[in-house]
Amino acid sequence: MDNLKNKDYTIDNEQLARFAKAMGHPARITILNFLASMDSCYFGDIHNELPIAKATVSQHLKELKDAGLIQGEIETPKVKYCINRDNWEKAQVYFETFFTDCKPKTTCCN
């Protein structure tokens, strides 16, 4: 870890952390699973599809949208949501690279 002292985080590490943070709640994973299962954008109230309050769904959608994992547009009276495919693919690459680069060990500290 000494080699990381006094160095800035890479853009890739910052983006991976942002995606991970946004995905760090079971409700957000459920929302992502729901939207990813759609063939096209979802027009409607996602809170009708999930067992959580409308205000809570809105907070989770905002976090996912701010991270760039989903996109949404207001088309009165409904909102259109879908997976942001470009960032979805970036997230997949970031996570695959992260887990691939972790060296397997048989012991923790030896």
C-alpha positions as CSV (number, residue, x, y, z in Angstrom):
1,M,0.0,0.0,0.0
2,D,3.0,2.3,0.4
3,N,3.1,2.7,-3.4
4,L,-0.3,4.3,-3.3
5,K,0.6,7.1,-0.9
6,N,0.5,10.6,-2.3
7,K,-1.0,9.5,-5.6
8,D,-4.3,10.5,-7.0
9,Y,-6.9,8.0,-7.8
10,T,-7.2,7.0,-11.4
11,I,-10.3,8.1,-13.3
12,D,-11.1,4.4,-13.8
13,N,-10.9,3.8,-10.0
14,E,-13.2,6.8,-9.3
15,Q,-15.7,5.6,-11.9
16,L,-15.6,2.0,-10.6
17,A,-16.3,3.3,-7.1
18,R,-19.1,5.5,-8.3
19,F,-20.8,2.5,-10.0
20,A,-20.2,0.3,-7.0
21,K,-21.7,2.9,-4.6
22,A,-24.8,3.3,-6.8
23,M,-25.2,-0.5,-6.9
24,G,-24.6,-0.8,-3.2
25,H,-28.2,-1.2,-2.1
26,P,-30.6,-4.2,-2.7
27,A,-33.4,-1.9,-4.0
28,R,-31.1,-0.4,-6.6
29,I,-30.0,-3.9,-7.8
30,T,-33.7,-4.8,-8.0
31,I,-34.4,-1.7,-10.1
32,L,-31.4,-2.4,-12.4
33,N,-32.6,-6.1,-12.8
34,F,-36.1,-4.9,-13.6
35,L,-34.9,-2.3,-16.2
36,A,-32.3,-4.7,-17.7
37,S,-35.1,-7.3,-18.2
38,M,-37.0,-4.8,-20.4
39,D,-36.7,-5.0,-24.2
40,S,-37.1,-1.3,-24.4
41,C,-37.5,1.7,-22.1
42,Y,-40.1,1.4,-19.3
43,F,-42.9,3.9,-19.3
44,G,-44.5,3.9,-15.9
45,D,-44.1,4.2,-12.2
46,I,-41.4,1.8,-11.1
47,H,-42.7,2.1,-7.5
48,N,-45.7,0.0,-8.7
49,E,-43.3,-2.8,-9.6
50,L,-41.4,-2.8,-6.3
51,P,-42.3,-3.3,-2.7
52,I,-41.0,0.0,-1.5
53,A,-42.5,3.5,-1.1
54,K,-42.6,5.9,-4.0
55,A,-40.3,8.5,-2.4
56,T,-37.7,5.8,-1.7
57,V,-37.9,4.6,-5.3
58,S,-37.3,8.2,-6.4
59,Q,-34.2,8.5,-4.3
60,H,-32.8,5.2,-5.6
61,L,-33.6,6.2,-9.2
62,K,-31.8,9.5,-8.7
63,E,-28.7,7.7,-7.4
64,L,-28.6,5.3,-10.3
65,K,-29.2,8.2,-12.8
66,D,-26.5,10.3,-11.2
67,A,-24.0,7.4,-11.5
68,G,-25.0,7.1,-15.2
69,L,-26.3,3.5,-14.9
70,I,-29.8,4.5,-16.0
71,Q,-31.3,7.3,-18.0
72,G,-34.8,8.8,-17.7
73,E,-36.9,11.4,-19.4
74,I,-40.1,13.0,-18.3
75,E,-42.8,12.5,-20.8
76,T,-45.9,13.8,-19.0
77,P,-47.6,12.2,-17.2
78,K,-45.0,9.4,-17.0
79,V,-41.3,9.1,-16.8
80,K,-39.3,6.9,-19.2
81,Y,-36.5,4.8,-17.7
82,C,-33.9,2.5,-19.3
83,I,-30.4,1.2,-18.7
84,N,-27.7,3.5,-20.0
85,R,-26.2,0.9,-22.3
86,D,-22.9,2.7,-22.8
87,N,-22.2,3.1,-19.1
88,W,-23.6,-0.4,-18.4
89,E,-20.9,-1.8,-20.7
90,K,-18.3,0.4,-19.0
91,A,-19.4,-0.9,-15.6
92,Q,-19.1,-4.5,-16.8
93,V,-15.5,-3.9,-18.0
94,Y,-14.5,-2.0,-14.8
95,F,-15.8,-4.8,-12.6
96,E,-14.4,-7.6,-14.7
97,T,-11.0,-5.9,-14.8
98,F,-11.1,-5.3,-11.1
99,F,-11.9,-8.9,-10.2
100,T,-9.5,-10.3,-12.8
101,D,-6.6,-8.2,-11.5
102,C,-7.1,-9.4,-7.9
103,K,-4.4,-12.1,-7.4
104,P,-5.7,-15.4,-6.0
105,K,-4.0,-16.3,-2.7
106,T,-4.2,-19.4,-0.6
107,T,-3.6,-17.4,2.7
108,C,-4.4,-14.0,3.8
109,C,-1.1,-12.5,5.2
110,N,1.6,-15.1,4.8
